[in-house]
Amino acid sequence: MALQLWETLKEAIPTYTGLSPATFFTVLALVLAIYYVVSGLFASSDTHHERPRSFEEVPPLPPPVQLGEITEDDLKQYDGSDPQKPLLMGIKGQIYDVSQSRMFYGPGGPYALFAGKDASRALAKMSFEDKDLTGDISELGPFELEALQDWEYKFMSKYVKVGTIKKAVPVTEWSTSGEADSTETKDEAKPAEGISSEKPAAKSEESPSEEIPSKVEAANE
């Protein structure tokens, strides 16, 4: 059955196309190849057109807002936990808006623990320990300070500075206590009212009991 169908097809191809069976199948193969190539080009162009649509759906970032001078506690509010607030990070007391790099500094990012903090010490040491998440850069070596300087240059060139960190001034009680002590000292040094500070004068005259023996001695002589 199949052989008879093949013989019939071989006779029909030259009759209707004027081509030999080998030439006919070669042309058919070329047509199919061209079809797949063209369909692939149109499919890729469709995907290229769809990608910008997905990017257009992402809302643009709001412009950076200048915060001025804030405390470290206030800076913790901008760690990315609230998507309505900008993503901020501090370095050497300067605050930068890193919202455009939320994939790195936002929740789930590799540097998420640096957000909302002055992480100068951690950046200098490339440390992810909680004890190094501070702006204290004392006792750092020259290589660590150089690494921190490179980080600062990177932030200055890439991100917008939006404020500075207000350093907490330790409250000392020496002035208050000193004033109190000085007041007490003055009060102690001042004599009480109504009491004379002068010592009683020494008696200049001899008592009668001392004069009698001297007169008796003179009489006996």
DAPEQUI-V30905 format. One record per residue. N is the residue number from 1. RES is the residue in one letter. OMEGA is omega in radians with two decimals (NA if undefined). BURIAL is 1 if it has 9 or more other ideal C-beta (glycine too) atoms within 8 Angstrom, else 0. Layout:
BEGIN
N,RES,OMEGA,BURIAL / N,RES,OMEGA,BURIAL
END
This chain:
BEGIN
1,M,3.14,0 / 2,A,3.13,0 / 3,L,3.11,0 / 4,Q,3.13,0 / 5,L,3.13,0 / 6,W,3.12,0 / 7,E,3.12,0 / 8,T,-3.14,0 / 9,L,3.13,1 / 10,K,3.12,1 / 11,E,-3.08,0 / 12,A,-3.08,0 / 13,I,3.11,1 / 14,P,-3.10,1 / 15,T,-3.02,0 / 16,Y,-3.07,0 / 17,T,-3.08,0 / 18,G,3.14,0 / 19,L,3.04,1 / 20,S,-3.14,0 / 21,P,-3.13,1 / 22,A,3.14,0 / 23,T,-3.13,0 / 24,F,-3.11,1 / 25,F,3.07,0 / 26,T,3.11,0 / 27,V,3.13,1 / 28,L,3.12,0 / 29,A,3.11,0 / 30,L,3.12,0 / 31,V,3.13,0 / 32,L,3.13,0 / 33,A,3.12,0 / 34,I,3.14,0 / 35,Y,-3.13,0 / 36,Y,3.13,0 / 37,V,-3.12,0 / 38,V,3.13,0 / 39,S,3.09,0 / 40,G,3.11,0 / 41,L,3.13,0 / 42,F,3.13,0 / 43,A,3.13,0 / 44,S,3.10,0 / 45,S,3.09,0 / 46,D,3.13,0 / 47,T,3.10,0 / 48,H,3.12,0 / 49,H,-3.11,0 / 50,E,-3.09,0 / 51,R,3.10,0 / 52,P,3.11,0 / 53,R,3.12,0 / 54,S,3.10,0 / 55,F,-3.14,0 / 56,E,-3.13,0 / 57,E,3.13,0 / 58,V,-3.11,0 / 59,P,3.13,0 / 60,P,3.14,0 / 61,L,3.08,0 / 62,P,3.12,0 / 63,P,3.13,0 / 64,P,-3.14,1 / 65,V,3.12,0 / 66,Q,-3.09,0 / 67,L,-3.09,1 / 68,G,-3.11,0 / 69,E,-3.14,0 / 70,I,3.14,1 / 71,T,3.11,0 / 72,E,3.09,1 / 73,D,3.10,0 / 74,D,-3.13,0 / 75,L,-3.12,1 / 76,K,3.13,1 / 77,Q,-3.07,0 / 78,Y,-3.13,1 / 79,D,3.12,1 / 80,G,3.12,1 / 81,S,3.08,0 / 82,D,-3.10,0 / 83,P,3.13,0 / 84,Q,-3.13,0 / 85,K,3.11,0 / 86,P,3.12,1 / 87,L,-3.03,1 / 88,L,3.13,1 / 89,M,-3.12,1 / 90,G,3.06,1 / 91,I,-3.12,1 / 92,K,3.07,1 / 93,G,3.14,1 / 94,Q,-3.08,1 / 95,I,-3.12,1 / 96,Y,3.09,1 / 97,D,-3.10,1 / 98,V,-3.10,1 / 99,S,-3.12,1 / 100,Q,3.10,0 / 101,S,-3.11,1 / 102,R,3.13,1 / 103,M,3.13,0 / 104,F,-3.04,1 / 105,Y,3.13,1 / 106,G,3.13,1 / 107,P,-3.12,0 / 108,G,-3.14,0 / 109,G,-3.11,1 / 110,P,-3.14,0 / 111,Y,-3.07,0 / 112,A,-3.08,1 / 113,L,3.09,0 / 114,F,-3.06,1 / 115,A,3.13,1 / 116,G,-3.11,1 / 117,K,2.92,1 / 118,D,-3.03,1 / 119,A,-3.08,1 / 120,S,-3.09,1 / 121,R,3.13,1 / 122,A,3.12,1 / 123,L,-3.14,1 / 124,A,-3.11,1 / 125,K,-3.04,1 / 126,M,-3.09,0 / 127,S,3.09,0 / 128,F,3.13,0 / 129,E,-3.09,0 / 130,D,-3.10,0 / 131,K,-3.13,0 / 132,D,3.13,1 / 133,L,-3.08,1 / 134,T,3.10,1 / 135,G,3.13,1 / 136,D,-3.12,0 / 137,I,3.09,1 / 138,S,3.11,0 / 139,E,3.04,0 / 140,L,3.13,1 / 141,G,-3.11,0 / 142,P,3.13,0 / 143,F,3.11,0 / 144,E,3.09,1 / 145,L,3.10,1 / 146,E,3.09,0 / 147,A,3.11,1 / 148,L,3.11,1 / 149,Q,3.10,0 / 150,D,3.09,0 / 151,W,-3.12,1 / 152,E,3.10,1 / 153,Y,3.13,0 / 154,K,-3.13,0 / 155,F,-3.12,1 / 156,M,-3.10,0 / 157,S,-3.02,0 / 158,K,-3.02,0 / 159,Y,-3.12,1 / 160,V,3.07,0 / 161,K,-3.06,0 / 162,V,3.14,1 / 163,G,3.11,1 / 164,T,-3.13,1 / 165,I,3.12,1 / 166,K,-3.14,0 / 167,K,3.13,0 / 168,A,3.12,0 / 169,V,-3.14,0 / 170,P,-3.13,0 / 171,V,3.12,0 / 172,T,-3.08,0 / 173,E,-3.08,0 / 174,W,-3.11,0 / 175,S,-3.12,0 / 176,T,-3.14,0 / 177,S,3.14,0 / 178,G,3.11,0 / 179,E,3.13,0 / 180,A,-3.13,0 / 181,D,3.14,0 / 182,S,3.11,0 / 183,T,3.12,0 / 184,E,-3.14,0 / 185,T,3.11,0 / 186,K,-3.14,0 / 187,D,3.14,0 / 188,E,-3.12,0 / 189,A,-3.10,0 / 190,K,3.13,0 / 191,P,3.14,0 / 192,A,-3.11,0 / 193,E,3.10,0 / 194,G,-3.13,0 / 195,I,-3.11,0 / 196,S,-3.13,0 / 197,S,-3.12,0 / 198,E,3.12,0 / 199,K,3.11,0 / 200,P,-3.11,0 / 201,A,3.13,0 / 202,A,-3.14,0 / 203,K,-3.12,0 / 204,S,-3.09,0 / 205,E,3.12,0 / 206,E,-3.13,0 / 207,S,-3.13,0 / 208,P,-3.10,0 / 209,S,3.14,0 / 210,E,-3.11,0 / 211,E,-3.05,1 / 212,I,3.14,0 / 213,P,-3.12,0 / 214,S,3.12,0 / 215,K,-3.13,0 / 216,V,3.12,0 / 217,E,3.13,0 / 218,A,3.14,0 / 219,A,-3.12,0 / 220,N,3.10,0 / 221,E,NA,0
END
